[in-house]
């Protein structure tokens, strides 16, 4: 599988290449920004239309955070909701023919590092620096190296799990499209890959829709779990 294509180059600092990952991420961010603006522009006491949908999302995220992290950590709902909506869109844009930003390891590592930093800062904020560092000696002091490795492994597992599932789905569907194109030309004698119509739909439903939503959910659930463990 080829990496993301370079769409254009910014003529600054000797030329900065802008890839598909960046442009698609910009599109998603602009879409979510407009959705947030127009969805919260004119709130009414009796919700209707897009306001009903926005309130449904907010209630669902708040409920998920309260159930997973506890009532005292509902302040994390905006962050959890933001990354969940971004990941949902990033994982599902493949259905529109765009390359998912999460099929680029740079994206998933960046998001995993955001969560990692948030976990460490909140652990220090709640426990204090001394209590935070002392936690690496639990349950026994000689486990310090393993505890440090385990903490550093969290962002690695977060980023590679998401990247591997999305990129793996892209590879499989790409191979299928190539194989169906070969069959159309080899056995049906058609220059148009007619066998690509309809047959890959099942894989798209699984890899793009089901796996995309599932991996976004897993990412935010692990994020909430890591933050809760660091603060408790």
N, C-alpha and C positions, 0 to 999 in steps of 0.2 A: 504494500500500500504506500503510495506516495504521500509526502507530507503536504501541509497546506500550501497552496499556491500564493505567490506574491502578487497582489492585486495592483499595487502602485508603490512608488517610492517617494517619500517626503524629501524635498531638496534642502535639508538642513543637516548639519553635523556630518557632512560627507555622504548623505543619503541614508534615510531610515526606511527599510522595507516594511510595508504594511501587508500582512498576510490575510488569507480568508478568515482565519480565527479572529483577528482583530476587527475586521469589517463586520463580520456576522455578530460578534459581541456588541459592537456599537449599535447595530440594528436592534438587537434584543433590548439593550439598555434604553434606547430612544423609545421603543414600543412600551416598555414597562413604565417609563417616566410619563409618557402621554396617558397611559392607562391610569396611573396613580393620580395625575392632575385632573383629568376629566371625570374619573370615577369618584373623586372627592370634592368636586367643584361646588355643586349646589345640593347639599344634603337636606333632606326633608324628614319630618317626623315619621311619615309613612313611606318607607322605602319602596322604590319601584325601578324597573329597568336595571341599568348598570349599578345603581346604588345597592340594590338587593344582592347582586353578585359580589360586590366589594365587601359588604357586611358579612356575607357567607364565608368568604375567604378569611377575613379578620377573625371571625368567631372560631373558625376551624383551627387556625394557627394558635390563637390564644388557648383554646382547649387542649391542643396537642402539647403545648409548652407546659401548661399547668399539670397535666397528667404525667408527663415525662420528667419534668424538672422540679415541680412543686409550685405552689401558689406564690412563694417568695421570689421566684425567678422569672415571673411573667415579663419582666423588663427586657428579657432577651427575645421576646416575640417578634419585634420589628426586624432584628437581624436574621432570625430563623426564617421568617416569612420571606424576606428579601432573597436570601440565597436559594430557598426552595423554588420560588417563582422563576428566578434566573436559570436554575438548573433544569427545571421542567421545560422552559423554552429552549435552552441550549441543547437539550437532549432530543427534543422533538422537531427541531428545524430540518432534520434530515428528511422528514415527510414532505417538505417543501422544495426539496432538491438542493438544499444548502448543506455545506459541511458543518457538522456539529462542533462548536468550540471545545466541547469536552472530549473530542477525539484527538485533541492536542494536549500533550502532557504539560505544557506550560500553563494552560488554563487550570487544570486540576491541581497542579502543585501550588499555584498561586492561591487558590481557594482553600486548600488544605493548610497552607501557611497562615492565612488569615485566622482560621479556626484555632490553630496551634498557638498563635500569639494571644488570641482572646482567652484561651484556656489558662495560659501561664499568668497573664496579667490579673485575671480574676482570682486565681488561686492565691497570688501575692496580696491582692486587695483584701480578701476575706481573712486569710490566715496570718498575714504579715510575712515579711521576708524570712524571718527566722523559722516560723511555723511551716512555711512552704518548703524550705530546704530540709527541715526535719522530717517531712513526709517521705523523703527519698530513703530514709533509714528504716522505714516500717516494712514488714513487721520485725525484721532483724537487720542490724547495721551492715553485715557482710553482703546483703542483697543490694547494696547501693549501685554497683555497676549494672545489675539487671534492671533495676528500677529506672535508671537513666536511659538505658537502651530501650526499654519499653515505652517510655515517654517520647523519645525521638522517633520510635517506630509508628506512632499514631498518625502523623501527617503523611508518612510514606504509604501506609496502608490505605488511608483515605484517598490519596491522589491516584495510586495505581489501581485500586479497585474500580473507581469511576472511569478512569481512562481505559483500562483493559476491557471493560464490558462494552463501552460505546465504540471504541476503535475495533474491537473484535467483531462486533456486529457489522461495522462498515466493511471489514475485510470479507466476511462471509457473503454479504449481499453483493459485493463487487465481483467476487468469484462466480456467484450464481448468474449474474447478468452476463459476464463474459462467456460462461458455458452455454447459456441459452442462445446467445448470439452465434456461437460456433455451431450449435445444433441447427439453427435456422438456416445458416449458409451451407452447412455440410450435407444435411439430409433432406431439407426442403428446397434447397437451391434458391433461397430468397436473400436479397441484399438487405431487406428490412428485417430486423430481428423481431419477428412477430411473436415468437415464443416468450419474449420478455413481458408481454402484455398479460396481466392477471396472475401468472404463476408466482412471481416474487411477492405478491401481496401478503401472503401468510407470514413470510419472514419479516416483512416490514411491520406488520402488526406486533410481532413478538419483539424484534430487536429495537425498533424505533419507538413503539408505543408502550408496550408492557415493560420492557427492560429500562427504557428511558425514565418512566415514572417511578419504577421500583428503585433504581439507583439514586435518583434524587431524594426519595424518601429515606433510603438507607443512610445517605450522606448527612442529612439533617438530624436523623435520629442519633447517629454516632456523635455528631457535634454536640447535641444536647447532653448526651451521656458523659462525654469527656468534660464538659464544662461543670456539670453537676458533681462529678467525682472530684474535680479540682477544688471546688468550693466547699464540699462537705467534709 
